[in-house]
Amino acid sequence: GGTGSAKSSLTQLISRLYDVTEGEVLLGGVDVRNYDLQALRDQVAVVLQKNILFSGTVAENLRWGNPNATQAELEEACRLSQAAEFIERMKDGYESHVEQGGSNFSGGQKQRLCIARALLKKPKVLILDEPTSSLTFNETETLFELIEKLKSEGVGILYITHRLTEVFKIATDIIIMRDGKISLSGKTQEFTNDMLIQALLPDGTNM
């Protein structure tokens, strides 16, 4: 969906940052309100477009995803997210200081750190909200390889984007949102690029 179509709002409903006022949101066929809140959030990891880092060390920021993660687990998550390459070039490595908000890291570096942090949770559901917005082409392609690996391991992926090229590369199912509603949904192979573009256009508009 386009900007303002409520894609990000949907992710907040899944992890119960707030609850629906009508209807229900089901996860694994169960209304999310029927899960223990902590148990639900332990199983759902979210990587936002605007990533948040805290004042502290790189390791402390990563362990926000899993306080009990070992050093080996930190390094493996960072290898998978492509964060290891820049962390290991830093003088203090995983003990390097992070300014509040991560202001001493680039947008792409923050994005890769937040992906690593999400992986450390070992979630059953991983929500990626515009995860490639600050990544290079090669970094994006490697992220797609990671997504395919996670899918093969049974992790449910909700990938939010407005880039149709990315949708056709990795999605098995497509949901188009517009004005806070689902306007179209189905298996990826059921759609052409033109069909999705048409679904994103305002009502009554033709290509």
N, C-alpha and C positions, 0 to 999 in steps of 0.2 A: 504493500500500500504506500501511498504518498505521505508527505508530511501532514500530520494532524489527523490521520485516519484511525488513530487509537491503537496502533500496533504495540507501542510501549505500555499503554494502559493495560492491555491484555496480560502482559508479563507480570505486572504488579498484582493483578487479580489471582494469577496462578500461585504466586508465593505469598499471597494474602497480606500484602502491604496495605491493602484495603479490600473490603468485601463488596460483592454485587448487591445492589438494592432490588434487583429483580432477576428471576431465573437462577441459574447455577453454573458453576465452573467445575467440570469433572476432570480428575486426574486419575488414570487407571480405573475409570468407571465409577469413582467415588467422589462425592462433593468435597471440595477442598476444605470446607468448613467442618467436615467430620473427622479430619486428621488432627492429631496433636500438633499444635502450631510449630513447636521446636522440631518435631520429627519431620514435618513437611519441609521446613526450611533446610534441614540437614540433607534432604534428598534432592533439593532443587538448587542449582547454582546458576547465577545470572552474571553475564558480562555485558555491561552497558556501553553505549556509544561514548558517553562522557565518563571515563573511568576515574575512580577515586582511590588515591593513595594517601597514607597517613604519615605524619612525622615519626621517624624511627629508622630501623634498618630495613634493607631489602628482605631479609629473612623474616623479620617481624611482620612485615606487610603480607608476605606469602602465607605465613602461618595463621593469618586471620581466616583463611579458608579451612585450615585444619591445625588447631593448636598443638596436636600431638605428632605432626609430621616430622619425620627424621630428615637429617641433612641429605641423605641419599634420595629420599622422596622429593625434596625441594629441587634437587638437581635434575631429576628425571622429569618433573613437571615443567621445569624451565627449558629443558632440552626439547620437549614436545611442543612447547609454545613458542620456541625460537628466542626465548629471553636469555638463555645461557650464554649465547655468543657475546652479548654486550656486558652481562654481569661479570663474566670471567675476565674481561678486559679492564674492569675497574680495580683500583688499587686494593680495596678492602673486600672485593668480591661480594659475597652474600651479607657481609656485615657493613656494606657501604651505606651511608646515610641517605635517607629520603626526606626531602623537604616537605612541609605540609602541602598537600594537594599534588605532590610529585612534580613540583615546578622545576626541579633539576633533571627531569627526564623528558624526552621528546614524546609526542603523542603516540607514535608507534611503539616506543619502549613501554609506556604506561599500559597500552593495550595488551602487549604480550605478557607483561607481569600479571595483569588481571586475568588473562586466560589461564596462566599457570596457577594462580590462586584458586580459580574455579575448579581446575583439574584435581587439585589436592583434596577437595571435598569428596572425590570419587562419587559424583552425583548419579542418580538414576535419570534425572532430567537436567539437561544443560540448555539454557536459554542464551542465545547469542544475538544481541541487539546491535545491528550494523557493525559487526566486529572487524570489518576490513576497512573502515573509514580512514584509518591512519596507517594502513599497511601498504607496502610496495606490492608490485605484481607477483614477484617471487615469494614474498611472505604470505600473500593471499593463497597462492597455489599450495604452499606447504600446509596452511591452515585447512584447506579442503581435504588434503590427505589425512590430517589428524581427525577431521570430522568423520570421514569414511571409516577410519580405524575405530572410533568410538561407537559408531553405528553398528559395526560388526560385533562389538562387545555388548550390545544390548542397551546402550545408553540412548534415551529418547532425546532428540535434538529439535529444538524450536529455533529456527534461524530467521531472523527478522531483517528484511532488506527492502530497498526500493530498486535494486539493480537486478533486472530480469535475467541478465547473463549469468549471474550467480545462482539464481533460482534453478535454471535448467541444468546447471552443472551438478548440484548436490541434492536437490529436493526429490523426495519420493511422492510427497503430497504437497499441494499448493492451496493456500487460502489467500484470497484477495480481500483486503479490508478497505472500506471507503466510508467516510463520515460516521465512524464508530460502529459500522455493521459489516458482517461478512457478505460481500456481494457475489462471490464466486468461490467454489472449492471443488477439489477433485484430485485424481492422480495426475502426476506430471505429464505422462504420455498422452493424456486426453487434450492437452492444450498446445496451441502454437503461440509464438511470440505476439502475433497480431491480436489473438484472442485476449491475451492478458493486457495488452496495451488498451484495447477497447474497454475492458472491464475497469480500468483505472480512470478512464475519461469521465467527466461529469455527465450526469443523466442527459440523454437527448443529444449528446455530441457524437459525431461519427468521424472516423479517421479520414 
